[in-house]
């Protein structure tokens, strides 16, 4: 579970209570940090404040739903109790909405309900394209049974490319996913593509394709393909 809350005391109370009730909890204290965490890791439920520094909760939620295409259940936890704020939250893709002050027990009950409603399995744990596959829980990639040594940024990039093998992803889409809230240097994505492609080819997978002036995609290459 990910708790996104800029108030250190509130975040600490949530983490302590939820962990004592059987949840593994990670924390982000601002919008870009939250986007980075959901871009690189898989969570069962997200508890999200709206009044976040640098990128507010609605911005985080829209990035999660519209740019990343992640269906993880989201509980908004905020002091904003106006009906317009609630409407904005649900319109952006929230699954539940709870206003502050709140009872920790109620947060835990709502989190459990969201997890149960989602069937306990929010995202695919394994992404595949032919012989290439990524275990999203361990962040380990393989070609067949051979593990690939990848840096965290390469794993993050591969995760996005493998979510829909064959689909062409634009430079802008990948840059927004890898560097949320920050504009990267002009050749940053190209460098990351080069690092990832070199590692994949070394492991026996030559299916990371560049479409000039448009973007990148993963082609499905089955064992024995040339």
HELIX and SHEET records of a PDB file:
HELIX    1   1 UNK A    8  UNK A   20  1                                  13    
HELIX    2   2 UNK A   31  UNK A   40  1                                  10    
HELIX    3   3 UNK A   57  UNK A   62  1                                   6    
HELIX    4   4 UNK A   63  UNK A   67  3                                   5    
HELIX    5   5 UNK A   83  UNK A   92  1                                  10    
HELIX    6   6 UNK A  104  UNK A  117  1                                  14    
HELIX    7   7 UNK A  152  UNK A  162  1                                  11    
HELIX    8   8 UNK A  171  UNK A  178  1                                   8    
HELIX    9   9 UNK A  188  UNK A  203  1                                  16    
SHEET    1   A 5 UNK A  26  UNK A  28  0                                        
SHEET    2   A 5 UNK A   2  UNK A   4  1                                        
SHEET    3   A 5 UNK A  45  UNK A  48  1                                        
SHEET    4   A 5 UNK A  73  UNK A  78  1                                        
SHEET    5   A 5 UNK A  96  UNK A  99  1                                        
SHEET    1   B 4 UNK A 126  UNK A 129  0                                        
SHEET    2   B 4 UNK A 132  UNK A 135 -1                                        
SHEET    3   B 4 UNK A 140  UNK A 143 -1                                        
SHEET    4   B 4 UNK A 146  UNK A 148 -1                                        
SHEET    1   C 3 UNK A 169  UNK A 170  0                                        
SHEET    2   C 3 UNK A 215  UNK A 218 -1                                        
SHEET    3   C 3 UNK A 208  UNK A 211 -1                                        
END                                                                             
